Amino acid sequence: MPANFLFNTRDLKFILKEWLPLDQVLSYDLFSEAYGVDDVDMILEQALKVARDVIAPTNEEGDRHPAHLENGKVELPASFKEAYKFVQDNGWGSSNLDEESGAALPEILQTAVNELFCAANPAFVPYVGATTGSARLIQTFGDEKAKELYLGKMLDGTWTGTMCLTEPNAGSDVGDITSKAFPTDTPGVYKIKSTKCFITAGDHNLTENIIHLLLARIEGAAPGTKGISLFVVPKFRVSDSGEITGPNDVTTVAVEHKLGLRGSATAMLSFGDNNDCYGYLLGNPPDEKGKAQGMAQMFQMMNGARFETGLMALAAAAVAYYQAAQYSKERIQGRPMTNPKGDRIQIVKHVDVRRMLMHIKAHVEAMRAMIYKTALLGDIMNHDADEAKRTHASNTIEVNIPLVKGYVSDVVWPLVAEGIQVYGGYGFTEEYPLAQVARDCKIYSIWEGTNYIQSMDLLGRKWTMKNGEVFKAWMIELKQLIESFNKPEYAKEYAILSEAHGAYRQIQKMAMGFYMEQKFDMFPLFATRVMHCTAKLYCGALIMEQAVLASAKAAEVGEGHFDYPFYKGKVEAARYYVRNVVPEIMTTARIMADGDTSVLDVPEESFNF
């Protein structure tokens, strides 16, 4: 697979060095002594080399020789262990959380590194990503003992981590979990009884221990999500001196046989079959009303995981684009319509192939703009000295997360399909890379809460945050950005974005009208489409902002410059997205106004025919 790994970092450099204010992030105390904007090229080139030479060679092996359960243990290809060790030992992985190391990258730069790694082998990345996310929970909510016992070895990659939420009868409906925690004579230590399924990186042979972050209900706690607590449950017990002392009654029951991401072990785990599994509570036990802290704690990791899922979907779409674009320049097929008797031509010269490539390119660049803008906000939220800026960044991130996860992971599937279409018949064979990319990418719309959940999070929580003031401010800022495009050279794009902004406000009014009129089924009927409209409006404005900058850069360098095609491509991709994708917002508004109830009116029995 390394011969098939293709990625171009030029758009990442544009985002980091030309579009977003990276210098502002690098001025924060944590980074000011370590990095400058001039270091971006070096960081990206090193990360690209690791992606190409270390991670990409594991991709095909993981697909052909999946994670499998053997004698009660999950086995991975040997190349995964070597790549994992390299990434963690060389500071590209979980150690980025260690702010005392002096080498931590800002989130926006780490996002670029992660996009490259996801593109190289998306089945490998979760072993690092789940460890980082679970370590962050211990870092944030753990007491000094928990940090001393687990955090150091998770940050340096000696041990890995997982997030254990889902159960066979409680997936998205987390409040229905049946996992139990029983107090022991030792404060903070509980006996755990649980079965968890679909646990990413739940078992493997990469490290000697796996630290599970597990949701369970302490005996007597409130029902539903209010009574859930979060526990650190190691696969192997750890002494006070940090040494492994023996098994913790954690058993791998099965590993899923999946459509894609086959090198990523998705495990069913049983905790406490022999009544000998111990977990360590993060935070405080439930209060006098039985209310616990677990879900609030877990949301930190879930938000991070949702962002990473969107990033993985973006990487898959980018791979589809880079692969299809190169193939289109190599494949000779057909003759131009303008000269039917002429020589055969590269398929990139056929108009419909150009349309497909532009469709993927425009989406990739629009979605990438949204994701990196959100990563920038993460750095502001975590490091800016101005409390008002931190609050504003946090609020905007809350709105953006369901868009990053839900929209990007929904559209990656049809975008990869377009890439396959560029290949023609060869795209449907396993000899070419997009067949695997298609299989791998489908999970993203299901991971970390299905995308209907993302849409209801947007409409039910983010629209109403702080009495609606957060989303109102989000819309005002978007309108201000759109107004900046009111120039003759962008007249069409400005008109479309302005109309779309107005149509979206009508969508909001209609959706809230459904709720006020107690037409409660109409609200979820349109939720996913409204979430897509929100993302299209945001992506359209951001990619247009990039186009204005790129247009000025193109004029500055001139047509003969080697960078001119890149800048010109940015401008045309933005025009395509605004003119061809953003108008779908107006279509959705018309459909909502029509009030079609066919989905609600059809008898359930009709779905059998």
FIVO-702139 format. One record per residue (C-alpha): x, y, z. Coordinates in steps of 0.05 Angstrom, whole numbers, plus 5000, padded with zeros to 4 digits. Each point is the difference from the previous one (the first is absolute). Layout:
XYZ/...
//
This chain:
500050005000/505750515009/500550054925/492650194999/500550535055/498850694970/499250655037/501450724984/501650485057/499350654960/492950155025/502249875072/505750504992/495050514971/495549915060/505550035051/504650534970/495450444958/492849955023/499449895075/503950415052/504949465021/504850535025/494750185053/499949285025/507649955000/500450625042/496749655059/504749855057/499949244989/502550064929/503750654995/506849715017/499249374958/497150184931/499250534948/496050054936/506349834962/500049315032/493549804967/503249734936/505049595040/494649715046/495549814942/505549704959/502449585059/492849785014/499049834927/506349575001/497549635062/493249904967/503149754935/505849585027/497649755067/492449995003/497849894927/503749344994/495549725055/493650164962/499549434951/502549495051/494750215050/494549944948/502349314975/501849735069/494950315047/500250045075/497849315025/498749655066/504849435013/500349615065/496350555036/504650564975/499450474941/505749964950/501950564953/505049994942/507150095023/500750634959/494750345044/504249905062/506250294966/496250604974/496650135067/506749995036/503150474950/494350505003/499750015076/507649985010/501250584953/494950485029/494649964946/494749685044/497150045071/506050395028/497250624966/495650065063/506250085043/500550755004/506249955044/504049674945/501250664964/498449684933/492449975000/497050234934/494050474998/493549654985/499750304930/506949724982/498549335033/493649974958/504250054937/504649445024/494049575017/496850124932/506349734967/500149395046/492649864989/501150034925/505849505006/496249485040/493550175035/499849325034/506650145036/498350695026/494749805052/505249645042/503550675010/493750434999/496149605052/506150015045/500750754994/492650125013/499749555062/506550295027/497050704993/494249785045/504749775054/504150634991/493850435010/496049625051/504749525035/502850095069/507550015011/500349255011/496449844935/504650474963/506149705033/497949284985/497450064929/501350664966/507549974989/499849324966/494050204957/503350644977/506449654979/496149434967/502349455047/492749865015/493950144956/493050235018/492849914978/493150305009/494849495023/492950254991/496049554955/496449375025/496149474961/493450315020/502250725010/503550334941/498350734987/495149985059/505650015051/495250115058/497649294994/506749685016/499849435050/507350025022/500550005075/505250255050/500049765072/503850365055/505649655036/503350145067/505150434963/497550704984/499650134925/500849264983/494049624972/498649304975/497750034928/494949564965/499150174927/499749784927/502250514949/499949924924/502750364939/506050235040/505150294952/507149765016/496849605056/505349464999/506649894962/507249795009/503250694990/501250145074/500349625066/493950355030/493650344976/496650535044/492550004989/495850625016/493349685016/493150265014/496049645055/494750165051/501949975074/495049625041/494450485022/501650544948/494550344961/497249674937/501750244931/506050414981/499850395065/502449415041/505849784957/507250035026/506649924965/505349505022/507149834983/500249244989/506849724981/500449344963/505549815049/500350265071/505450505019/503450055067/501150665036/507150004972/497249954929/501749274987/495249504968/497949495053/495149554962/493549954961/494050435018/494649524977/499250344933/498449514944/499850104924/493849634978/500350144925/502850444946/495350264946/500849794927/499150664966/498850304932/506250435006/505250265049/501849275009/506650145034/496450385055/497749515053/492750125018/498949565062/494649755046/502750025071/497449685063/501850295067/499349615065/497949314976/503449735062/497950575045/507250235002/500350644957/501750655034/499150704975/502250685027/495050575001/501750644964/497450605038/494849955055/494749475016/492750174987/497150555043/494149935048/495250024940/503849444965/502950474947/506949804975/505450334959/501549464948/496350264939/502650715008/507049725004/499049544942/497450564956/507050294999/502649374967/493849924956/500850704972/507249864985/498249334969/494650324958/505050524974/504949444984/494649614964/498650594955/507550074988/500549264981/494250084952/503550614969/506449604992/496349454963/496850504953/506750334988/503249324984/494349874951/501350674967/507649944994/499649294975/494550144949/503450644976/506549644986/496649414966/496150484955/506650284973/502949314987/494049654969/499250084925/492949884976/495550304947/500550614956/497650715010/492950184979/503050594963/504349544958/497049294995/505449784950/505850275041/504949645044/497749645063/500750445062/501149985075/493349925034/501350645040/498450364935/492949724999/495150505029/496249515044/506449755031/502050725014/493150105032/501049405046/507050225020/497750715014/494149745041/504849615045/505350555002/495050555019/497149585056/506849805027/502450725002/493450265030/499849465054/507450095015/498850755010/494649855051/504249485037/506350435005/496050615020/497249585057/507049765019/502350725003/494350155047/502349425044/506850335008/496850675017/495349675050/505749645035/505550524999/497750724988/500950485058/493550364984/494149675035/495050294951/503849704942/500449325035/492550015013/498450204929/504549454972/496849485046/493050214979/501849974926/503249315008/493649755032/496150214938/505249734952/501149305029/493549694973/501550324932/507149744998/497949305020/493149954967/500950354934/507049774982/498649275018/493550014961/502850274935/506649604999/496349384976/497250314936/506550394989/504149355000/494849714954/501450574951/507349835005/498649284982/495850244941/506050384973/503749344997/494449664962/500249245005/506950005032/497250385059/495649405017/506149555008/504249895062/506350124959/498750745005/499750375067/493150315000/496449345011/503149965069/498950745013/492549894986/499749425048/503950375053/496250664999/492949765010/500849925075/501150745012/492750194994/498549475054/505950115048/499450445062/492550074994/496449894935/499150634959/492750075018/502550105071/504750554975/494250344966/495649975062/505950265041/500350604953/492650154999/498349795071/506150265038/504350464958/494350424973/497650125071/506650085037/499850585049/492950184979/501949984926/505350545006/505849564979/497049794934/497350694988/507150275006/502549444954/495050214947/501750745007/507449864990/498549584940/495850564970/505650495012/504949554964/495249924941/499250764997/507550064989/499049664932/495550554974/504650194943/498850014925/504749414986/496149565049/493050254985/497049324985/503349665059/497950565047/492849974975/499649255010/503150015070/495550585021/493849644975/502349365034/501050375066/492950264995/497349324981/503449705060/496750495046/493349794970/502049275012/501150175073/493350345006/496449414967/503649505044/498350375063/492950094974/499349244995/502149965073/495550555024/494149704963/501649335033/501449684932/505549635035/501149494944/501550554950/505950255040/504249364993/497449884930/504250594976/505549995052/505449674959/498650444940/500250625043/506749795029/502649924929/497450694982/503550305060/506649704978/499150204927/498850725020/506150015045/504449634951/497750444943/501950645037/506749735023/502149734932/497950674969/504450365050/505749564977/498350164927/500650755012/506949905029/502149514946/497650474945/504450555027/505949525005/498949764928/500150724975/506250135040/504149414974/497450024928/498049454952/507249774987/501449855073/500249275024/494950165055/494950324953/496249354984/499249875075/497150695014/495649994937/497549315021/498150275069/495850554968/496449544952/498849475053/496750535044/495750254942/497849284986/498249865073/496150655008/496349944933/498749255000/499649785073/497650605041/493550084959/497849335030/498450425062/494650364961/497349344975/499549735071/496350635021/494949894944/499149275020/498850195073/495050534979/496249484960/499349595064/500049324968/498049465050/500649384956/505349715046/495150065059/493849784961/502649364970/497849385039/505749615031/497649394963/501450364934/507449945013/499449254986/498250124928/
//
